[in-house]
Amino acid sequence: MDFKLLFFYSGGQPFYSVGYLTATAFDYILGVFSYLTKIPFIKVYYELGGGLGGLLIPLSIYLVLSQFSRTTMSAALGTFFTTLSIFLLAETVWTPGGYSFIRSFEGKIILLFAGIPLLHTIPLSISPGQVFPRGLNLLLLLRWSQG
């Protein structure tokens, strides 16, 4: 992993770039893991990174829903139906289903589909007391996540 841009053909020497379309922090973490474990990087990137990313998406949905549900079973059922609806929304690569699980080996997808729900879970779980009723908390959370 260096700064060569090998997907552009120039007819001569490859282009070099300091920060455009090279590796990200997620790629470097996977690279260090593959170096330490002596597993080929491509296997770690697509199989381990994608598998963990795909596993984090329903887990983060479950953690968010468990903040608003009374029982564990209702949070698990909500996670199942939310994940099922994401799977059903996979018409093209730009829909949520085609953008989440299929491309879960990319760091930006993990941030978008797992990181943002986890960032919403943390303030809800560590707050000392509920200022508003849980339904109003959910509405405020949805409003804050819009931008």
C-alpha positions as CSV (number, residue, x, y, z in Angstrom):
1,M,0.0,0.0,0.0
2,D,1.7,3.1,-1.2
3,F,0.7,6.2,-3.0
4,K,0.6,4.8,-6.6
5,L,-2.7,5.1,-8.4
6,L,-2.6,1.9,-10.4
7,F,-6.2,2.1,-11.8
8,F,-5.2,5.1,-14.0
9,Y,-3.2,4.1,-17.1
10,S,-0.9,6.9,-18.3
11,G,1.2,5.0,-20.8
12,G,4.3,5.4,-18.7
13,Q,5.0,5.7,-15.0
14,P,2.0,5.4,-12.7
15,F,0.6,8.5,-11.0
16,Y,1.4,9.3,-7.4
17,S,-0.9,11.0,-5.0
18,V,-0.5,12.1,-1.5
19,G,-4.1,11.8,-0.4
20,Y,-6.5,11.1,-3.3
21,L,-8.0,7.6,-3.7
22,T,-5.3,5.7,-1.8
23,A,-5.8,3.9,1.5
24,T,-7.9,5.1,4.4
25,A,-7.4,4.5,8.1
26,F,-9.7,1.5,7.9
27,D,-7.5,0.0,5.1
28,Y,-4.4,0.6,7.2
29,I,-5.9,-1.2,10.2
30,L,-6.7,-4.2,8.1
31,G,-3.2,-4.0,6.6
32,V,-1.6,-4.1,10.0
33,F,-3.8,-7.0,11.0
34,S,-2.8,-8.9,7.8
35,Y,0.8,-8.2,8.4
36,L,0.8,-9.3,12.0
37,T,-1.2,-12.5,11.3
38,K,0.6,-13.3,8.0
39,I,-2.8,-13.6,6.2
40,P,-2.9,-12.1,2.6
41,F,-4.3,-8.6,2.6
42,I,-6.9,-9.2,0.0
43,K,-8.4,-12.0,2.1
44,V,-8.5,-9.9,5.2
45,Y,-9.9,-6.9,3.3
46,Y,-12.8,-8.7,1.6
47,E,-13.6,-11.6,3.9
48,L,-12.8,-10.4,7.4
49,G,-13.5,-6.7,6.9
50,G,-16.7,-7.4,5.0
51,G,-17.9,-10.0,7.4
52,L,-17.3,-7.9,10.4
53,G,-18.9,-4.9,8.7
54,G,-21.9,-6.9,7.8
55,L,-22.2,-8.2,11.3
56,L,-21.9,-4.7,12.8
57,I,-25.0,-3.4,10.9
58,P,-27.7,-5.6,12.6
59,L,-25.8,-5.4,15.9
60,S,-25.9,-1.6,15.8
61,I,-29.6,-1.6,14.9
62,Y,-30.3,-3.9,17.8
63,L,-28.4,-1.7,20.2
64,V,-30.4,1.4,19.1
65,L,-33.7,-0.5,19.3
66,S,-32.9,-1.9,22.7
67,Q,-32.8,1.7,24.0
68,F,-36.5,2.2,23.1
69,S,-38.0,-1.2,23.6
70,R,-39.2,-2.8,26.9
71,T,-38.0,-6.3,26.2
72,T,-35.1,-8.0,24.5
73,M,-37.4,-10.0,22.3
74,S,-39.1,-6.9,20.9
75,A,-35.7,-5.3,20.1
76,A,-34.6,-8.6,18.4
77,L,-37.8,-8.7,16.4
78,G,-37.4,-5.1,15.4
79,T,-33.9,-5.8,14.3
80,F,-35.0,-8.7,12.2
81,F,-37.7,-6.7,10.4
82,T,-35.4,-3.7,9.9
83,T,-32.7,-5.9,8.5
84,L,-35.2,-7.7,6.3
85,S,-36.5,-4.4,5.0
86,I,-32.9,-3.3,4.2
87,F,-32.5,-6.6,2.2
88,L,-35.7,-5.9,0.3
89,L,-34.4,-2.5,-0.6
90,A,-31.6,-3.8,-2.8
91,E,-32.8,-2.9,-6.3
92,T,-29.6,-1.1,-7.4
93,V,-26.2,-0.3,-5.8
94,W,-27.5,3.1,-4.6
95,T,-30.4,1.8,-2.5
96,P,-29.9,1.0,1.2
97,G,-29.8,-2.8,0.7
98,G,-27.3,-2.6,-2.2
99,Y,-25.2,-0.1,-0.4
100,S,-25.0,-1.6,3.0
101,F,-24.4,-5.4,3.1
102,I,-22.9,-5.7,-0.4
103,R,-20.3,-3.1,0.2
104,S,-19.7,-3.7,3.9
105,F,-16.0,-4.2,3.3
106,E,-15.6,-0.4,2.8
107,G,-15.0,1.8,5.8
108,K,-17.5,4.5,4.7
109,I,-20.3,1.9,4.7
110,I,-19.5,0.8,8.2
111,L,-19.5,4.4,9.3
112,L,-22.8,5.1,7.6
113,F,-24.8,2.0,8.5
114,A,-23.2,0.9,11.8
115,G,-21.3,3.9,13.2
116,I,-24.1,6.4,13.1
117,P,-26.6,4.2,14.9
118,L,-23.9,3.4,17.5
119,L,-23.2,7.2,17.9
120,H,-26.9,7.6,18.7
121,T,-26.8,4.7,21.2
122,I,-24.0,6.0,23.3
123,P,-25.7,9.2,24.6
124,L,-29.0,7.3,25.2
125,S,-27.3,4.6,27.2
126,I,-25.1,6.8,29.4
127,S,-27.6,9.5,30.3
128,P,-28.2,9.6,34.0
129,G,-31.9,10.0,33.7
130,Q,-34.6,10.3,31.0
131,V,-35.4,14.0,30.6
132,F,-38.2,13.3,28.1
133,P,-40.4,10.2,27.6
134,R,-38.8,7.6,25.4
135,G,-41.1,8.3,22.4
136,L,-40.1,12.0,22.5
137,N,-36.5,10.9,22.7
138,L,-36.9,8.8,19.6
139,L,-38.4,11.8,17.7
140,L,-35.6,14.1,18.9
141,L,-33.1,11.5,17.9
142,L,-34.6,11.2,14.4
143,R,-34.6,15.0,14.1
144,W,-31.0,15.3,15.2
145,S,-29.8,12.6,12.8
146,Q,-31.2,14.6,9.9
147,G,-28.5,17.2,10.1
